């Protein structure tokens, strides 16, 4: 059976680990292994004959039709391999490479890396919303094709975030890579403060900032600005469905809950209706993107006149003024050379001399 050296997970679906070396199997050989398994009706015998893992033979059998339709020299199927970091950036990067090469200049790996970083920084400056992450207590069927470009739909037993879903959120929403370090502000939920989650965030260049319990209504962005209008929009969608939608009923005559897919549509529509400027300005309301000179302190939500901590604004300005005066005053401006000599121990002051210093 033909083998080719591989690596970096390129040969997903038709790859296999043998010893410590990653190898990729050509589709023709994979198909022969599947046929052998069907002839002898044994995964173990087919795996032993072709020297592969039994789990791999099962995976090949599940993809038999795709393997037969693929070219015999192909090393992986569609959808295998490392996923794209950002499709828009990669498309722009690919277009840039083609344009340069068509004009003659060579394009080195270093140039491609620098261009990718430049495109990434340009996109970060734009007001681009991250995809939504919807968690349900039941698995939403047929969501991959319907919602994959709009949001990520996941499920858990109780419909709440857990360690597994937090990892999934970091990878699918935040992304698995960042050129620059980023700050992530979220509450003190147990899945946010796990050591494994902190390590994953550090690996992807994100620094978590935990909002203490009881403080979310003052400094956590969703609670301060957009959570209330967003939930109001979803409630409107539900009320409209109750009034005009098609309903199913239980044996006892009670109205069944709306389909999960319908709820996902409501969430996406409500999120799109939220004014994006509110979300952008919310970073200042929560003191996350203020200038450091104190000129924007009045924008902080909990320091506004209608809030409990408005009196703290005067105290904050007094502290800032005191710090500013301290920085303006040079603590060493009145110091003279004699002050230095008086402060230094006599044993450390050595006169210049051509004679050797004797040491007992």
Buried (B, 14 or more C-beta within 10 A) or exposed (E): EEBEEBEEEBBBBBBBEEEEEBBBBBBBBBBBBBBBBEEEEBBEBBBEBBEBEBEBBBBBBEBBEBBBEBEEEBBBBEEBBEEEEBEEBEEBBEEBBEEBEEEEEEBEEEBBEEBBEBBBEEEEEEEEEEBBBBBBEEEBEEBEEBBEEBBBBBBBEEEEBBEEBBBBBBBBEBBEEBBEEBEBBBBEBEBBEBEEBBEBBEEBEBEBEBBEEEBBEBBBBBBBBBBEEBEEBBEBBBEEBEEEBEEEEEEEEEEEEBBBBBBBBBBBEBBEBBEEEBBEBBBBBBBBBBEEEBEEBEBBBBBEEEBEBEEBBEEBEEEBEEEEEEEEEEEEEEEEEEEEEEEEEEEEEEEEEEEEEEEE
